[in-house]
Amino acid sequence: MNPIDDDILQAYVDGELDAPSAARVEAALAHDAVLARRVQQARAVRAQLRAAFDPVLDEPVPARLSALLQPRSA
């Protein structure tokens, strides 16, 4: 079994792995308390970031930025 590196671990936490890769990580988590703790910490950071920044997604785009997306008059 290949070691689970930081990139794979973060992809697992973010739900970006395919089923076989996720199963490989889950099998490793079942036998490695340190790895399981790292996943728990990464999930906690992810939750903090979402709590801090998700509300921004609901804010309206400022008019000065929306204007940049409009075609210029000839």
MODABEL-V604432 format. One record per residue. N is the residue number from 1. OMEGA is omega in whole degrees, 0 to 359 (none if undefined). D_CENTER is the distance of its C-alpha to the mean C-alpha in whole Angstrom. Layout:
# MODABEL-V604432
n	omega	d_center
N	OMEGA	D_CENTER
N	OMEGA	D_CENTER
This chain:
# MODABEL-V604432
n	omega	d_center
1	177	24
2	177	22
3	178	20
4	181	17
5	184	16
6	180	13
7	179	11
8	181	12
9	180	11
10	177	7
11	177	7
12	181	9
13	181	7
14	180	4
15	185	7
16	181	8
17	172	11
18	186	15
19	180	17
20	179	19
21	178	16
22	178	15
23	178	18
24	178	19
25	180	16
26	177	17
27	179	21
28	180	20
29	182	19
30	184	22
31	186	24
32	182	22
33	180	22
34	178	20
35	178	17
36	178	17
37	178	17
38	177	14
39	179	12
40	179	13
41	179	13
42	177	9
43	179	9
44	178	11
45	179	10
46	179	6
47	178	9
48	180	11
49	178	9
50	180	9
51	182	13
52	190	14
53	179	13
54	179	12
55	179	16
56	181	16
57	181	16
58	180	19
59	176	21
60	177	23
61	179	23
62	184	26
63	182	29
64	177	30
65	176	26
66	181	27
67	180	31
68	181	29
69	181	28
70	178	31
71	179	34
72	178	37
73	180	40
74	none	43
